[in-house]
């Protein structure tokens, strides 16, 4: 929502060409909105990183971070068999 608002303020500022007073006012509005947006982004990124570090289980909390950074994470794309209502698994998909 803040990104859309910031982009709208930017477009208004850039399209104002005739009135110098209005252009200056919209420029200030845009820069205020942009600084608010950037601050909120930094806050959200830090909060997300702290949550990731706190939730990360295992003995070595840096283990997952290093795997992600080095690109060694693997995703499983194999098909599994569905579980039936009685708790048994089907023999094919």
ZIUR-V160216 format. One record per residue. N is the residue number from 1. PSI is psi in degrees with one decimal (999 if undefined). OMEGA is omega as a letter, one per 40 degrees, with the letter a starting at -180 (999 if undefined). D_CENTER is the distance of its C-alpha to the mean C-alpha in Angstrom with 1 decimal. Layout:
N:PSI:OMEGA:D_CENTER
N:PSI:OMEGA:D_CENTER
This chain:
1:-41.6:i:13.0
2:-35.1:i:13.1
3:-44.2:i:12.1
4:-41.9:i:14.8
5:-42.1:i:17.2
6:-42.9:i:16.8
7:-37.6:i:17.4
8:-41.9:i:20.4
9:-38.5:i:21.8
10:-45.6:i:21.6
11:-42.0:i:23.4
12:-43.4:i:26.0
13:-44.7:a:26.7
14:-29.4:a:27.1
15:-9.7:i:29.4
16:111.0:a:31.7
17:-26.3:a:34.6
18:-42.2:a:37.8
19:110.9:a:37.5
20:-36.3:i:36.8
21:-46.4:i:36.5
22:-37.4:i:33.9
23:-43.2:i:32.0
24:-40.1:i:31.9
25:-44.5:i:30.8
26:-31.3:i:27.9
27:-44.4:i:27.0
28:-41.5:i:26.8
29:-42.6:i:24.8
30:-46.6:a:22.3
31:-35.1:i:22.0
32:-45.6:i:21.8
33:-38.5:i:19.0
34:-41.1:i:17.1
35:-37.0:i:17.7
36:-43.8:i:16.5
37:-45.7:a:13.2
38:-38.8:i:12.8
39:-43.0:i:14.0
40:-37.5:i:11.6
41:-45.2:i:8.6
42:-42.2:i:10.7
43:-43.5:a:11.5
44:-41.2:i:8.2
45:-43.4:i:7.4
46:-41.8:i:11.0
47:-42.1:i:11.1
48:-42.4:i:8.7
49:-42.6:i:10.9
50:-39.2:i:13.9
51:-43.1:i:13.3
52:-44.9:a:12.9
53:-34.4:a:16.1
54:-38.7:a:17.9
55:-27.9:a:17.5
56:119.0:a:18.4
57:171.0:i:21.9
58:173.1:a:24.9
59:-45.1:a:27.3
60:106.4:a:25.3
61:-19.2:a:21.8
62:-9.5:a:21.1
63:-49.2:a:22.1
64:-38.1:i:18.8
65:-43.1:i:17.1
66:-37.9:i:20.0
67:-40.9:i:19.9
68:-44.6:a:16.3
69:-35.1:a:17.1
70:-4.7:i:20.4
71:25.7:a:19.1
72:13.7:i:21.5
73:141.8:a:19.5
74:143.6:i:21.3
75:137.7:i:20.4
76:128.3:a:23.4
77:16.9:i:24.2
78:150.6:i:27.7
79:144.8:i:29.0
80:161.0:i:30.2
81:140.1:a:33.0
82:149.7:i:32.6
83:133.5:i:34.0
84:173.3:a:36.9
85:-30.1:a:37.7
86:2.4:i:40.3
87:-7.5:i:38.0
88:155.4:i:39.2
89:146.9:i:37.2
90:160.5:a:38.3
91:-18.3:i:39.9
92:171.6:a:38.0
93:999:999:35.1
